Amino acid sequence: MAQAGWHRLVKAMACPLSKDLKAKLKVRSLPVRTGDNVRVVCGGFKTRSGRVSRVNVKRRLVFIEGITGKAQKGKTKMIGIHVSNVVITKLDLSDKRRRAILERKGAATAEVESEFEAQKAESESLAQQKQENTAEPPSEEAAGKTEPSTGSSESGEQTGKSVDTTETQSGVQDSTQLSGEEVKQSGE
């Protein structure tokens, strides 16, 4: 495998499909890709499942979201699981080439298309929910419609980092840097 071409290495990344996917698509195995959902069937992380976040083709490893370990200096890093220890539970059919591979392998075309449409509808609904969550109207502070603060809180401390300009009764304009670093007074 050390001298193998890339086309052979990708084929070596093939994982078996879960029982329900085998029955539905009538295909035994496919190369695992980023975005697929897999379940670990052997090893220390047996029965854990998740979405594939990264694939190392040279070493035949799959990195699954949620499976991490401790690295040096207390950092966490993702742990690679060998492809022979995982089963694909849900395919990512967003790539048209992958759908073509399934059709070429003899998968049920109607099943592939229905699975793709279901995934597409699910991703659109998630994108719409995300857009609704981020489309909240900006607060008055963010829009710059706030009134200038007096520069001191009730306890007499200076807070904030904006410049406050107020006019006194004698007509002198008082500018105060609220960070507490400097105070300037200038006359008109």
Buried (B, 14 or more C-beta within 10 A) or exposed (E): EEEEEEEEBBEEBBBBBBEEBBEBBBBEEBBBBEBBBBBBBEEEBEEBBBBBBEBEEEEBBBBBEEBEEEEEEEEEEBBBBEBEBBBBBBBBBEEEEBBEBBEEEEBBEEBBBEBBEEBEEEEEEEEEEEEEEEEEEEEEEEEEEEEEEEBBEEEEEBEBEEEBEEEEEEEEEBBBBBEEEEEEEEEE
